Amino acid sequence: MQETLTPALEASSLSKTFLAGGRRTTALDDVSFGVRHGIVTGLIGPDAAGKSTLMRLAAGLLIPDSGSIRVAGLDATRQSLEVQSSIGYMPQRFGLYEDLSVQENLDLYSDLQGVPIEDRPARHEELLGMAGLDPFRKRLAGKLSGGMKQKLGLACALVRQPSLLLLDEPTVGVDPVSRRELWSIVYRLVKERGTSVLLSTAYLDEAENCDEVILLHEGRLLAKGTPESLRVPMNGRVFAVKSDSLSKRSLQATLSRAPGVIDALIHGDHVRVVMESQSPPASRPDMQISPLLPRFEDSFVTLLKGPASPVHAITQGKPVSAMTGTVIELENLQRRFGDFYAVKNVSFSVSQGEVFGLLGANGAGKSTTFRMLCGLLPPSGGKLRVAGVDLRHAASKARAKIGYMSQKFSLYGNLSALENLRFFGAAYGLSGKTGTERIQWAMAEFSLSEVKDTVSGDLSLGYKQRLALACALMHQPDILFLDEPTSGVDPLARREFWRRINELAVRGVTVMVTTHFMEEAEYCDRLAIMASGEILKIGTPAEIKAGAKSENPSMEDAFVELIQARESA
Amino acid sequence: MNMRLTGLIRKEFLQIIRDPSSIAIAFLMPLILLLLFGYGVSLDSEHIPLGLVVEAPSADTSNFTAEFRESRYFETFAYANTRNAVRAMTAGKINAVIVLKQDFARQLRQPDGAPIQLILNGVDENTARIISGYVDGSFQNWLEHDAALRGIRSEIPVRIEQRIWFNSELRSRNFLVPGLIAVIMTLIGALLTALVMAREWERGTMEALLVTPVSMNEVILGKLIPYFLLGMGGLALSVAMALWLFEVPLRGSLWILLAASALFLITALGMGLLISSVAKNQFVAGQIAIIGTFLPAFILSGFIFDINSMPKIVQAITHVIAARYYVAILQTLFLAGDEWQVILPNAAALVLLAALFLGLTWRNTRKRLE
């Protein structure tokens, strides 16, 4: 049979560049691979790795600069209409018409895909049943939750039983429960219909769900194979290190400078160390070292990073925060919008020097809580003290002690890095000698000198993130609020970012962070898991995981269990 | 029609019905513009406040001032002396002052005649010119009348007999409302279409559309047809209001009006689609549509401002403004009738522009994301 001979998708020497703002950027550089029939292939890489470009090339939406991409033997560029009749494609934002109902969206895509009228009732029933959307046929797509939208988008891509399904980051911005449901639908398709699936994702932990993975980084093919084959070389090279005398942050700092160490990460109560070879890190009497099973991210980081790079610690700046004891205190905090409680009865406190995480899906109330903590939104009820100040009465007094960095980095895109620093310094009232000193500090500390005259909109994501953090630290705040600070940043930049956050915490700065990366929750001292405006559980990462029923649970397992327990209750 | 195209058209109508901003641009804005221009804006000068200072009242002076008191163009206010009247004019209460001096009655029948002092507020030069002309005319009129009464033949050898054609009542509404239809059609054809197309790019639905086996012609037709129908709806609303609410006469044929409007609407849709093939977010598309189509339809189409009195360069620019040809056809059809010598060349220009815009759109739109 021809089907078994030609791959479902085949890229050969594929290159693609884009011209943006007078500069040519390379999205894909000489990429070749094949996707096998009837399995799930994961296209894995951080933002700007070239995943979406590859998906769009496969769908015939872009023309390659050189090389070719073929779908089931058809050239995606020259025979794009034929290719488009045989694939299902879900773009990043699902491609739904928000002012059309669930049924109307399905009807539209059935019309466009030429599904015969008589086949539709049965097909729609099947798809809506699979997506669990049957009761919501009349609901407007815009009124669905993120997870439901994602499943409807998938149903629309499947109206005509495609032989190849392309899913472009289907799990971004979707809560872990919906993520798991999507994966189970995808596997049912593969098993029952023999559909071939190419799925792109920036979550490295999702690689483990794929039959085969293609690793992309900065437009280049880094590796290809089964997740197992990529993980095997890491066997015996990953260790858990605990220490009685050192704090976990100092331990991490020490280990990351030790010879032979590729990666050292805080993971709950221990530090997870990846070594260059199969020998444990040099032990000290106060350390307990035990071997760990490798994860996919370990191989990814090893492939990217190679031997350890020199690490330097934050040297200057305020030595230790002047504050002690409880720094943030919430008591029965509430926020109402009309009849809707975005946040209800939230109580917790954070002590000085602690890294406290807020974990939850979109719409769980994280951002609302955060805005109230920063004094940007008045609470509807309850008590709220930040840096010893009641935010209801003296918000501006508290704000001088707060640094805030948002998900979108809030930089002025058309100002240079230096001008951004100057502006944020001035906004916090730093002038004259102090102002100049702080700018010099930021330049040196965050290695920004080489890009100081670059317009910040042109900086890479990693640099932008560093600059945004520098801006938030210009006035030496005692408390740092980070709202999804690492979304879209690659694992290496994320590690560097967290190294800085850890150093700040060691020097007494209190850090409050929201994240949807489950593994980042492990870096926190304590965390609160939120859903529907309420706190489900508060504790150290180990305590949170201990509550889960499954064996050796990950943070995500614990999270999903908590949410499901709440829903069934 | 094929399944894909009907699917796209049905979708577009569902979106129009559910999106308040589409309804607002297609029906609410035309309604507001028509009411505003039909009732609010008038280029006619009526009830101009006029100050009268009569220093020595007599039969002659009251005879003369009656000419103004009874006119519908003026509203008169009497002042005891020139100083008070000038103060009122400075305060903006009146636009002009007529002063009849002490010796008006005595000098009136002298060979040199009596002088009338007219003080005008020249800030609004248009109104000032109207008042000046009117005072002149009234004075001549009155003199003749007066002479005739006393059996003396007028000494003026030539008389102008005015006859105003096409808009005999000189109602500015009669040419504003037809011209406004061009603005409304531009709004629906170009602005609304550019916005909804940009919205598809912005929300990522265009990407999903393009990956289906739909052809680009179907995507373009799927936008053209619904918004053409919507635009014709806007036209029906505007014409109905023009005829029945504002009582603008329609002297030409309704069918030619519909045909010319359909032609202009296609041109406007062509502009809207062309804009959206370049501007892929709603803000930029809206800005380009307003500056490139809506404002020219307002300012450069001859709808309010006469093209012949514009500087030569601006006149040259108006040749690429589609609304200019449509306004000419509209005003002719409403006020003059089926004048083919006006309609045909203007319609030909519209055909050319429609072909240009649609051709560029078709060339510019590829089934790709770049």
Boltz contact constraints between the chains, C-beta under 6 A:
constraints:
  - contact:
      token1: [A, 56]
      token2: [B, 369]
      max_distance: 6.0
  - contact:
      token1: [A, 59]
      token2: [B, 211]
      max_distance: 6.0
  - contact:
      token1: [A, 61]
      token2: [B, 210]
      max_distance: 6.0
  - contact:
      token1: [A, 61]
      token2: [B, 368]
      max_distance: 6.0
  - contact:
      token1: [A, 61]
      token2: [B, 369]
      max_distance: 6.0
  - contact:
      token1: [A, 62]
      token2: [B, 369]
      max_distance: 6.0
  - contact:
      token1: [A, 81]
      token2: [B, 213]
      max_distance: 6.0
  - contact:
      token1: [A, 84]
      token2: [B, 211]
      max_distance: 6.0
  - contact:
      token1: [A, 84]
      token2: [B, 213]
      max_distance: 6.0
  - contact:
      token1: [A, 85]
      token2: [B, 213]
      max_distance: 6.0
  - contact:
      token1: [A, 89]
      token2: [B, 211]
      max_distance: 6.0
  - contact:
      token1: [A, 91]
      token2: [B, 204]
      max_distance: 6.0
  - contact:
      token1: [A, 91]
      token2: [B, 207]
      max_distance: 6.0
  - contact:
      token1: [A, 91]
      token2: [B, 208]
      max_distance: 6.0
  - contact:
      token1: [A, 93]
      token2: [B, 204]
      max_distance: 6.0
  - contact:
      token1: [A, 95]
      token2: [B, 204]
      max_distance: 6.0
  - contact:
      token1: [A, 95]
      token2: [B, 205]
      max_distance: 6.0
  - contact:
      token1: [A, 95]
      token2: [B, 208]
      max_distance: 6.0
  - contact:
      token1: [A, 97]
      token2: [B, 205]
      max_distance: 6.0
  - contact:
      token1: [A, 99]
      token2: [B, 15]
      max_distance: 6.0
  - contact:
      token1: [A, 99]
      token2: [B, 18]
      max_distance: 6.0
  - contact:
      token1: [A, 99]
      token2: [B, 19]
      max_distance: 6.0
  - contact:
      token1: [A, 100]
      token2: [B, 14]
      max_distance: 6.0
  - contact:
      token1: [A, 108]
      token2: [B, 7]
      max_distance: 6.0
  - contact:
      token1: [A, 108]
      token2: [B, 11]
      max_distance: 6.0
  - contact:
      token1: [A, 111]
      token2: [B, 3]
      max_distance: 6.0
  - contact:
      token1: [A, 111]
      token2: [B, 4]
      max_distance: 6.0
  - contact:
      token1: [A, 111]
      token2: [B, 7]
      max_distance: 6.0
  - contact:
      token1: [A, 112]
      token2: [B, 4]
      max_distance: 6.0
  - contact:
      token1: [A, 112]
      token2: [B, 7]
      max_distance: 6.0
  - contact:
      token1: [A, 112]
      token2: [B, 212]
      max_distance: 6.0
  - contact:
      token1: [A, 112]
      token2: [B, 214]
      max_distance: 6.0
  - contact:
      token1: [A, 113]
      token2: [B, 212]
      max_distance: 6.0
  - contact:
      token1: [A, 114]
      token2: [B, 3]
      max_distance: 6.0
